[in-house]
Amino acid sequence: MFKKYSSYLLLGNMLYHYSKFFNWYLGDTQIQIENAFVLGLLAFISGLAFILFVHMSYFPKKLVDSAEIPTFPPLIMLFSLNLGFLIGISNLYIFQLYKLPSIFDIFRSYEYGVIILLISLGLIHLSVGLFRRYSEDPNPITESNKLIIGGIYKYTRNPMYLALVMFQLGIGMSLSFIHISLMAPLTMIVLDYYVIKREEAYLKTKFGDEYENYKKKSRRWI
């Protein structure tokens, strides 16, 4: 019970500080550059505290009959998002080492960002729905008893991880904070090497030729 409510408290604290920063960032109020950095830093620290607490409180020290992944995949996305945010505010308000080329302004679009967010949520909904239909747990640290190859899984073997990358991209675009979007490829790379490949090795061991045949019909990403 303590872990559950502490997680909610830290999540609420993170959302509060991020909302406070972006209410200013997207608004018309002018403040000193040092205060802007402090607002951002508080958001980053609150995000990091939430990520670390959830990992240390809920991720098992030893995995049994599951892929040997390093942490929960959503935490990987959140860490990458949080890191991109820190890099962005540090360059904007402290170091000012570079200016992003104007070509990256394509990542500033509230409308397209929201569309990408909705698609990502749709992918999660479809994926979780299939897991429930087959009485499987979508949590990757649990045992897999059935190989799900229908529905959205006909087209991509990892729709939920694709959704995480799209979610990060959409958040950055809708908030007009380019560094968050630019970190989405890093999220994709980390998920690919430290989660997906380990899950593939586990599923190959678990399901053998059935999984190998499935891999030939469906792509890893898109």
MARKOL-822863 format. One record per residue (C-alpha): z, y, x; residue in one letter. Coordinates in steps of 0.02 Angstrom, whole numbers. Layout:
N
c3: Z, c2: Y, c1: X, resn: A
...
This chain:
222
c3: 0, c2: 0, c1: 0, resn: M
c3: 43, c2: 119, c1: 143, resn: F
c3: -125, c2: 88, c1: 228, resn: K
c3: -219, c2: 113, c1: 65, resn: K
c3: -141, c2: 280, c1: 21, resn: Y
c3: -145, c2: 339, c1: 201, resn: S
c3: -332, c2: 303, c1: 203, resn: S
c3: -356, c2: 404, c1: 44, resn: Y
c3: -253, c2: 546, c1: 116, resn: L
c3: -352, c2: 551, c1: 278, resn: L
c3: -517, c2: 539, c1: 183, resn: L
c3: -464, c2: 684, c1: 72, resn: G
c3: -412, c2: 784, c1: 224, resn: N
c3: -580, c2: 753, c1: 307, resn: M
c3: -677, c2: 803, c1: 151, resn: L
c3: -570, c2: 958, c1: 131, resn: Y
c3: -601, c2: 1021, c1: 309, resn: H
c3: -786, c2: 980, c1: 304, resn: Y
c3: -802, c2: 1068, c1: 135, resn: S
c3: -708, c2: 1219, c1: 202, resn: K
c3: -825, c2: 1231, c1: 351, resn: F
c3: -986, c2: 1211, c1: 253, resn: F
c3: -930, c2: 1328, c1: 115, resn: N
c3: -924, c2: 1459, c1: 252, resn: W
c3: -1076, c2: 1395, c1: 347, resn: Y
c3: -1189, c2: 1399, c1: 194, resn: L
c3: -1112, c2: 1556, c1: 122, resn: G
c3: -1121, c2: 1742, c1: 161, resn: D
c3: -946, c2: 1773, c1: 229, resn: T
c3: -941, c2: 1831, c1: 410, resn: Q
c3: -802, c2: 1775, c1: 527, resn: I
c3: -775, c2: 1781, c1: 714, resn: Q
c3: -867, c2: 1649, c1: 813, resn: I
c3: -703, c2: 1578, c1: 880, resn: E
c3: -638, c2: 1553, c1: 703, resn: N
c3: -800, c2: 1466, c1: 655, resn: A
c3: -776, c2: 1343, c1: 797, resn: F
c3: -595, c2: 1312, c1: 746, resn: V
c3: -651, c2: 1275, c1: 567, resn: L
c3: -777, c2: 1150, c1: 634, resn: G
c3: -657, c2: 1073, c1: 758, resn: L
c3: -529, c2: 1041, c1: 621, resn: L
c3: -665, c2: 952, c1: 522, resn: A
c3: -713, c2: 846, c1: 673, resn: F
c3: -533, c2: 799, c1: 712, resn: I
c3: -496, c2: 753, c1: 531, resn: S
c3: -654, c2: 645, c1: 529, resn: G
c3: -607, c2: 559, c1: 690, resn: L
c3: -430, c2: 527, c1: 626, resn: A
c3: -499, c2: 443, c1: 469, resn: F
c3: -622, c2: 335, c1: 568, resn: I
c3: -491, c2: 276, c1: 692, resn: L
c3: -360, c2: 242, c1: 559, resn: F
c3: -477, c2: 136, c1: 452, resn: V
c3: -538, c2: 37, c1: 603, resn: H
c3: -364, c2: 3, c1: 672, resn: M
c3: -288, c2: -34, c1: 501, resn: S
c3: -424, c2: -143, c1: 422, resn: Y
c3: -537, c2: -215, c1: 555, resn: F
c3: -472, c2: -387, c1: 607, resn: P
c3: -424, c2: -416, c1: 788, resn: K
c3: -512, c2: -584, c1: 783, resn: K
c3: -664, c2: -625, c1: 678, resn: L
c3: -679, c2: -800, c1: 605, resn: V
c3: -846, c2: -872, c1: 546, resn: D
c3: -936, c2: -705, c1: 543, resn: S
c3: -1044, c2: -599, c1: 655, resn: A
c3: -954, c2: -528, c1: 808, resn: E
c3: -980, c2: -346, c1: 763, resn: I
c3: -874, c2: -207, c1: 842, resn: P
c3: -820, c2: -117, c1: 682, resn: T
c3: -870, c2: -82, c1: 503, resn: F
c3: -1050, c2: -17, c1: 499, resn: P
c3: -1009, c2: 135, c1: 389, resn: P
c3: -885, c2: 190, c1: 523, resn: L
c3: -1025, c2: 185, c1: 651, resn: I
c3: -1126, c2: 303, c1: 543, resn: M
c3: -977, c2: 417, c1: 513, resn: L
c3: -937, c2: 423, c1: 699, resn: F
c3: -1117, c2: 468, c1: 740, resn: S
c3: -1118, c2: 601, c1: 604, resn: L
c3: -953, c2: 670, c1: 665, resn: N
c3: -1012, c2: 671, c1: 846, resn: L
c3: -1173, c2: 761, c1: 799, resn: G
c3: -1070, c2: 890, c1: 707, resn: F
c3: -959, c2: 917, c1: 860, resn: L
c3: -1110, c2: 938, c1: 974, resn: I
c3: -1184, c2: 1062, c1: 852, resn: G
c3: -1032, c2: 1174, c1: 832, resn: I
c3: -996, c2: 1167, c1: 1019, resn: S
c3: -1170, c2: 1229, c1: 1061, resn: N
c3: -1176, c2: 1357, c1: 920, resn: L
c3: -1006, c2: 1435, c1: 944, resn: Y
c3: -948, c2: 1397, c1: 1122, resn: I
c3: -1077, c2: 1347, c1: 1254, resn: F
c3: -1241, c2: 1408, c1: 1179, resn: Q
c3: -1337, c2: 1305, c1: 1308, resn: L
c3: -1496, c2: 1282, c1: 1207, resn: Y
c3: -1588, c2: 1332, c1: 1050, resn: K
c3: -1670, c2: 1197, c1: 947, resn: L
c3: -1860, c2: 1218, c1: 933, resn: P
c3: -1921, c2: 1282, c1: 765, resn: S
c3: -2009, c2: 1117, c1: 733, resn: I
c3: -1838, c2: 1042, c1: 694, resn: F
c3: -1823, c2: 1159, c1: 545, resn: D
c3: -1904, c2: 1020, c1: 446, resn: I
c3: -1728, c2: 946, c1: 442, resn: F
c3: -1667, c2: 1097, c1: 343, resn: R
c3: -1708, c2: 1057, c1: 163, resn: S
c3: -1580, c2: 1041, c1: 25, resn: Y
c3: -1705, c2: 966, c1: -98, resn: E
c3: -1776, c2: 833, c1: 19, resn: Y
c3: -1603, c2: 797, c1: 86, resn: G
c3: -1538, c2: 760, c1: -89, resn: V
c3: -1688, c2: 649, c1: -125, resn: I
c3: -1654, c2: 548, c1: 33, resn: I
c3: -1470, c2: 536, c1: -14, resn: L
c3: -1514, c2: 470, c1: -186, resn: L
c3: -1632, c2: 340, c1: -111, resn: I
c3: -1496, c2: 283, c1: 8, resn: S
c3: -1372, c2: 265, c1: -134, resn: L
c3: -1503, c2: 169, c1: -233, resn: G
c3: -1527, c2: 47, c1: -89, resn: L
c3: -1339, c2: 19, c1: -80, resn: I
c3: -1331, c2: -10, c1: -267, resn: H
c3: -1473, c2: -137, c1: -265, resn: L
c3: -1401, c2: -228, c1: -113, resn: S
c3: -1223, c2: -239, c1: -177, resn: V
c3: -1288, c2: -294, c1: -347, resn: G
c3: -1377, c2: -442, c1: -267, resn: L
c3: -1222, c2: -492, c1: -169, resn: F
c3: -1120, c2: -490, c1: -329, resn: R
c3: -1252, c2: -593, c1: -420, resn: R
c3: -1237, c2: -728, c1: -287, resn: Y
c3: -1045, c2: -711, c1: -278, resn: S
c3: -1057, c2: -655, c1: -97, resn: E
c3: -954, c2: -523, c1: -8, resn: D
c3: -1061, c2: -382, c1: 67, resn: P
c3: -926, c2: -350, c1: 197, resn: N
c3: -1007, c2: -409, c1: 361, resn: P
c3: -843, c2: -474, c1: 432, resn: I
c3: -832, c2: -608, c1: 298, resn: T
c3: -911, c2: -781, c1: 295, resn: E
c3: -1088, c2: -797, c1: 229, resn: S
c3: -1111, c2: -946, c1: 114, resn: N
c3: -1282, c2: -905, c1: 41, resn: K
c3: -1437, c2: -827, c1: 116, resn: L
c3: -1495, c2: -683, c1: 5, resn: I
c3: -1683, c2: -662, c1: 17, resn: I
c3: -1733, c2: -595, c1: -154, resn: G
c3: -1746, c2: -421, c1: -228, resn: G
c3: -1742, c2: -280, c1: -101, resn: I
c3: -1714, c2: -410, c1: 35, resn: Y
c3: -1894, c2: -466, c1: 16, resn: K
c3: -1947, c2: -303, c1: 99, resn: Y
c3: -1807, c2: -267, c1: 223, resn: T
c3: -1675, c2: -382, c1: 295, resn: R
c3: -1550, c2: -240, c1: 312, resn: N
c3: -1563, c2: -121, c1: 163, resn: P
c3: -1381, c2: -67, c1: 175, resn: M
c3: -1398, c2: -18, c1: 358, resn: Y
c3: -1560, c2: 71, c1: 320, resn: L
c3: -1464, c2: 162, c1: 182, resn: A
c3: -1330, c2: 217, c1: 307, resn: L
c3: -1460, c2: 294, c1: 422, resn: V
c3: -1546, c2: 379, c1: 275, resn: M
c3: -1379, c2: 442, c1: 210, resn: F
c3: -1341, c2: 526, c1: 376, resn: Q
c3: -1515, c2: 602, c1: 383, resn: L
c3: -1498, c2: 664, c1: 204, resn: G
c3: -1326, c2: 740, c1: 233, resn: I
c3: -1388, c2: 837, c1: 384, resn: G
c3: -1541, c2: 900, c1: 292, resn: M
c3: -1451, c2: 950, c1: 132, resn: S
c3: -1317, c2: 1043, c1: 232, resn: L
c3: -1447, c2: 1122, c1: 347, resn: S
c3: -1354, c2: 1057, c1: 499, resn: F
c3: -1490, c2: 986, c1: 611, resn: I
c3: -1378, c2: 900, c1: 738, resn: H
c3: -1312, c2: 780, c1: 606, resn: I
c3: -1490, c2: 726, c1: 563, resn: S
c3: -1540, c2: 714, c1: 746, resn: L
c3: -1401, c2: 587, c1: 775, resn: M
c3: -1471, c2: 470, c1: 641, resn: A
c3: -1584, c2: 381, c1: 769, resn: P
c3: -1429, c2: 348, c1: 875, resn: L
c3: -1346, c2: 270, c1: 723, resn: T
c3: -1500, c2: 162, c1: 700, resn: M
c3: -1499, c2: 105, c1: 882, resn: I
c3: -1313, c2: 63, c1: 881, resn: V
c3: -1328, c2: -33, c1: 718, resn: L
c3: -1480, c2: -124, c1: 785, resn: D
c3: -1402, c2: -183, c1: 948, resn: Y
c3: -1218, c2: -202, c1: 904, resn: Y
c3: -1224, c2: -257, c1: 722, resn: V
c3: -1393, c2: -321, c1: 664, resn: I
c3: -1435, c2: -428, c1: 816, resn: K
c3: -1262, c2: -506, c1: 811, resn: R
c3: -1279, c2: -540, c1: 626, resn: E
c3: -1449, c2: -619, c1: 656, resn: E
c3: -1374, c2: -735, c1: 787, resn: A
c3: -1236, c2: -784, c1: 665, resn: Y
c3: -1356, c2: -813, c1: 521, resn: L
c3: -1472, c2: -916, c1: 631, resn: K
c3: -1325, c2: -1027, c1: 677, resn: T
c3: -1269, c2: -1035, c1: 495, resn: K
c3: -1435, c2: -1064, c1: 407, resn: F
c3: -1553, c2: -1123, c1: 543, resn: G
c3: -1737, c2: -1140, c1: 496, resn: D
c3: -1709, c2: -1063, c1: 324, resn: E
c3: -1660, c2: -900, c1: 407, resn: Y
c3: -1799, c2: -910, c1: 537, resn: E
c3: -1928, c2: -930, c1: 399, resn: N
c3: -1853, c2: -782, c1: 307, resn: Y
c3: -1864, c2: -674, c1: 463, resn: K
c3: -2051, c2: -704, c1: 468, resn: K
c3: -2072, c2: -638, c1: 291, resn: K
c3: -1958, c2: -485, c1: 293, resn: S
c3: -1941, c2: -346, c1: 422, resn: R
c3: -1781, c2: -297, c1: 509, resn: R
c3: -1790, c2: -116, c1: 448, resn: W
c3: -1946, c2: -64, c1: 350, resn: I
